[in-house]
């Protein structure tokens, strides 16, 4: 039986640098996310497909951003609740 699951990933960066450094990291991070999404949705007939590619994976949205913020850490990811809307 196939079970519908949801996944969220968070990377909490603390960057000690100027806006130029942040811009470079943000660009690299966006490319990483795009590459990851492409890989997990890969055609199972392609030789580079991961071993789970025969399963049904849909990326519903991607978000990333970097901002000047206060505080020491991001809250726990296991506190996020997914509900049907």
C-alpha positions, 0 to 999 in steps of 0.5 A, a space after each residue: 500500500 502506498 502512503 502519502 507522506 510530506 517532507 520539509 527540509 530546513 537549513 539554518 545558515 549563520 553567515 559571517 560576511 557581507 551582502 556579496 557573500 550572502 548573495 553568492 551563497 543564496 545563488 548556490 543554495 537555489 541551484 542545490 535545491 533545483 538540482 535536488 528537486 530534479 533528481 528526486 523527480 527523475 525518470 525511472 528509466 534514466 540511468 542516473 535515477 535514484 533507486 526510489 525514482 519508481 515511486 511517485 514524487 511530486 515537489 509541490 513548492 520550493 522556497 528559500 531565502 536569506 534575511 537579516 534576522 535576530 535570534 539564535 536558532 530555528 524552531 524544531 522541524 518536528 513541531 510542524 503540523 501538516 493538515 489537509 486544506 
